[in-house]
Amino acid sequence: MKLKEIEGLIDLETLKDSELITDLQQRLVWARYLSGDYDIDGIIGKNTLAAFARFKKDRWLEYPYLLGKSTAAELLEITKPASLIFQPT
């Protein structure tokens, strides 16, 4: 499963789908919530949980360890290729 296929709510603390976890971790790296490729291991650990909680807090999204359709959509939106292009301020 990938983020774009999310239906319902998923508790990250019990998530075992390594494909979904890897997709989530990759996007958290792209969004700079995780620090690098070594954080992409397909396993939910303390770094992934903390990064996901920071992402949700920064985006004013509730329930720090629940992944649902709106959270997935927000993460997909900020990690679209056009969103990743550096734009000086």
N, C-alpha and C positions, 0 to 999 in steps of 0.2 A: 504494500500500500504506500502511496505517496501523499504528501500534504494536500494536494489538490483533490484527493479522493475522500477526504475526511467527512464522515457522517456521524452525528451524535457527539458525545463527549468521551474523551479518553483521559484517564488518569495517568500522567507520565510516570508516577512512581511504580506503577504495575505494568507498564508497557513492555512488551517483549518482541514486537515486530521490528526486526533489525533494519529492514529496508526503510520503514517510516522513520525510525530513529536516526539513521544515516542521513536521510533527506533533511530532517529537522536540524541536525548538527551542522550540515553543510550550509544551510541557510543562516544559522546563527553565526557561523564564521563569516559569511559574506556580509552580514549586518554588523559585524564586529562585536558580537556579544560573547563569542568564543574566540580564543586567540590564534588558533592555527589548525593545520591538518592533523596534528597529533591528537586533537580533541575529537576527531571523527573516527569513532570506533564501533558504532552500532550498538552501544550499550549506554543505558541511562545511568549516569553517575552524578556525583555531587556537582561537578563543573557544568554539566548539561542542565541540571535542575536549577542551579543558580543563574545561569545565563538566560534560561527560559523565563524565570521569575523576573529578572531585570528587564527583559524585553517587554513582558506584559505590564510591568509597572510603568515603564517609559511610555507605553502606548495607552495608558489608562484602561487596561483590560483587567477584569477581576479574576479571581481564583488562580493563583500563581502556578499550580501544577496541573491544571486541566487544559487539554487541547481540544478545541471544538472548531466548528466551521468558520466562525468569525475570526478567531485567533489565527487559524491557518491562512485565511484570506489576507489578513494584515501582514503576516510574515511573507507570503508570496508577493504581495504588492511591493514591499520595501526591498525585495531582493530580485525584482525584475531587472533585466540587463540595463535598461535606461536609468533605473534608480541607483545603479552602482557606479555610474560615471561621475567622476569628480567634477564638481561645479564650484569654482571659487566664489567666495562671498564678497 
